[in-house]
Amino acid sequence: MLSEVYLCKDKRELKTKAGKNYYSMILQDKTGTIDAKIWDLNPGIEHFEAMDFIRVDGNVTTFQGALQLNVRRARRAQEGEYIPQDYMPCSRYDVETMYKELLDLINSIQEPHLRALLEHFFVQDKEFIKSFKAHSAAKSVHHGFVGGLLEHTLSVTKLCDFFCVRYPILNRDLLLTAAICHDIGKTRELSLFPANDYTDEGQLIGHIVTGTEMVGEVIRQIPGFPVLLANELKHCILAHHGELEYGSPKKPALAEAMALNLADNTDARMETMTELLEGAQPQQEWLGFNRLLDTNIRKTSK
């Protein structure tokens, strides 16, 4: 039996088929999350709410191929029993090093209006920079950790930079600017950790439209920003999910928009695969069906 402190990300009171009340929870530490259940609401289960740090005693079991924690006792953790920062999953890479790489790419942009746009967000707007560095790129699907938005953005931009070398038809300044800005709406779609949940704006509007609006607001502040260039940049952001059913208001019509969609999809899928493989038990070979990848995942043989 383990006895550990977790952040209770989510807590729901449900009923079994027999009509007995139980708690279903998502518990989190720095390594990730685990599904947890309290089947017996006995006196050893003290009152706590979602987003509380709680000490739990219980046993880890396997249910439908996934780990599950069956909790026997639970209480709110006391001050000194935990350090909040230890319960936030973080990028495996150094945030400041990644941000410097992103700034180096911004400094390589030659078109003055696009450069001014990027410098507004990533050099001048201190609140945006702080939020961008701390945000995840998703609630749970991929890069769902502190620094995840920066890590994903940098990876997508580097992939786009390679595309520009391989395919000279691409407008590098436009594509890299679109890549760097494509997910800035997530700073308003998702709340910061420890919640890392959808905001009202995220639920009602979503990061694609929000990010396009953010870019449009700054474009209007830059004198002489070419109208066609502005529309091309907005199109790349609006189309970066590639398909209408995946949330893009437009399908890619420009080569740059198509390249951005491919880079975004590549990084999302490879990070999802990475997280699945790193989270697997050593003895596991088949890891089960993944919704994003739409396939049953297996480890590669040694």
N, C-alpha and C positions, 0 to 999 in steps of 0.2 A: 504494500500500500504506500502511495506517495503522499507527501504533505508539502504543498507548494503554494506560492502566491501568484495569482494571475489577474490580469485585467479582464473584467467581465464585459465583453464587447456587446453582447446581446443576451437578453433574458426574456423568455416567454413562458407563461403558465398555460399548460395544455391539459387535455384529458386523454387517458388511454381509452381503448375500445370498451373497457369495463366501466368507464366513468370515473376513474381515479385521477386526481390532479397530480401533475408532475411538472418540473421545470426543464425546459430545453434551453441550453446556453451555448454561446460561442466564447471560449476563453482564449486569451492571447498572451504570449510573451514575446521576447525578441526573435525567437525562432519561427514564429508564425501563430496559427490558430488551431484549436482543436474543438470538435463537437463534444459537448458535455451534457449529461442528464442527471437530474436528481429524481429518482423514482419514488423514494420514500421521504416524504416531507415530515420528518421526525423532529423532536426538540433540538437535535444537534444541528439543524439548519436554521441559522439565525437570519434576520432580515438583511437584505442587500438589494441593490438596484443595478441596472445596466450602467456601465462606465465606472462602477466601484472597483477598487482593488480588493480581492477577496482571497483568503486562505482556505484551501480546500483539501480534504483528505479523501482519497478514493483510489480506484483501480482502473488501469488502462486496459481496454478490451478492443476487439476488432468487430466491426459491424458493417456488412456489405463491402468488405475490402478496405474500409477506412478505420482509422483509430478513433476510439470514443472513450471518454473519461466518465466513469460512473462514480458520482460523488456521494460519499456517506455523511460527511460533515462539512459545513461551510459557515464562514463568518467574515465580516469586513476586516481587512488587514489593518493593523495598527501602524501609526507613524513610526518609522524606523525599521519596519519589516521589509520595505521595498524601496527602490529608487525608480521613480516614474520613467526615466529615460531608458531603463533596461527592458521596458515592455513595449518599445516601439521597434518594429522591424526596420532595418536600415539597409541602404545600398552597400554592397560589398566593396564599392569603390569610394575613394575620398571625394567628398562633395566639392571642396575648393579646387582640387585638381581638375575635376570634370568641368567646373565652371570656367576655369582658365582656358581649357581647351575650346569651350564654346565661344568665349570672347575672342580667341585667336581666329576662329572661323568667321566671326562677325567682322573682324578687322580685315579679312580678305575680300569682303564685298566691295565692289567698285562703284556700282550705281549709287549716286549720292542720296536719292530719296529713300531707297531701300535701306541704305546704311543708317540714315537718320532715324528711320522707323525702329530698327533694331536697337540702336543706341538709346532711344527713348525708353524702351522696356528694360533692356539688360545692362545699361550703364547708369542711367539717370534716375529711374524710378526705384528708390531704395525699398519701399514697401513691397513692390512687385517682386524684386530680386529676392528678398527674404522669404516671401511666400513660395516663389518658384523653386528655390533650393530645398524647401522643407516638404513640398507636396509629393504625394504619390501620383502615379499615372493612372491608377484605377483603384476601385474599392477592393477587388479581389482577383480579377482575371490575370493580369500581368503587371509587374512593377508596382505591386501594391505595398510599397514601403517608403519610409522617409528617404528622399533623394531619388525616388523612382521616376518622377516626372523629368528631372534633369538627366538622369541616366538614359531614359528612353529617347528624349529629344536629341541628346548628343549622338546616340547610336544611329538614329534615323538620319540625322544630318550627315554623318560620316558615310553612310551607305549612299546617300544622294550625291555626295562629293565624288565617290567612286563612279557612280553612274555617269557623271559629267565627263570623266576621263574616258570612259568606254564608249559613250554615245554623244558625239559632238553636237548633235541637234539640240541638246538641252541648253537652256539659258541658265548658267550656273548661279548668277546672282538671284534670279527669281526663284529657282528651285531651293537653294539653301535658305533663303529668307522664309519661304513657305515652310520648309522643314523645321526651322527654329521656332516658328510661330504656330505650327499646326495644332498644338495642344495647349496653348496658353489659356484657353477657356477653362481648363481643368482647375486652375487656381480659384475659380468661382463656382465650378460644378461640384467640387468635393471640398469638404471641411478638412482642416488640418488634423493630424493625430493628436490625441488618441482616438477621436471619433472616426475620422476618415470615412465619412458617410456623405450621401448626396444632400446638397443644399436644396432649398426651394427652387432656386434658379437652375440648378442642375436637373432637377426632376421636370421642371416646366419647359425649359428651353434647351438645355444640353450644351456640352462644351464646344461643339462645332459652330453653332450659331453664335454663342456667346463670344468665342474667340474671334470670329469674323467681325462682330460688332466692336470688339476691343481694338482690332486692327483698324477698322474704319474710323473710329474716334481719333486715333493718333494721326492717320493719314490726313484728316481734315485740318490738323494743326501744322502740317508741313507745307510751306508755300510751294506752289507749282508742281505738286505731286501729279504725274501724268495719269489721266483718267483710265486709259487702257491698261496701264501697268497695275493700277490699283485693282481693277476688275480681274485681271489675270491672277494676282496674288490672292484675292478673296476667293476666286474660283478654286484654286489649289487647296485652300483650307476647307471650303465647303465640300469638296469632292474627295477628301483624303481617306474616307472609309470605303470608297470605291463603288458601292452599290446602294440603291435607295433603301433596300431592306436592312442594311447595316447602319442606317442613320444618316447617310449623306443626302443632303437636299439635292445635289447634282451628281451625275456620273462624270468621270474625268473626260474632258474634251481637249485638254492640252497635254502635250508630251510630258511637261513638268508635273502636271496633276497626276498622270498615270505613274510616273516614277515615284512620286511621293507616296501614293497609295501602296505601291509594291514594297517600298522601304519600310513603311509603317507596319504593314502586314508581316513582313519578314521578321522585324525585331519583336513584334508582339508574340508571334508564334514560337520563335526560338527561345525567348525568355520564358514563355509558358512551359516549353519542353524542359528547359534548364531547371525551373522550379519543381516540376514534377519529378525529375530524376534525382535532384538533390534531396527531395523530401521523402524518397522511397526508402523502405527498409532494405538492409543489405541482402536479405534472402529473396526479396521480391524480383521477379522477372517481368511478368505482365502487371501493369499498373492500373489497368481499367480504362474505361471509356472517358474521353475528355470532350466536353461540349464544344469548346473553341476549335480544337483541332479536328473534331468530328471523326475520331478514330480511337481504337483501342491501342494503348501505348505499351511498348515493350522496350526493356533495356537492351542496348547493343551488347553482343557477346564480347568478352575480354580478348 
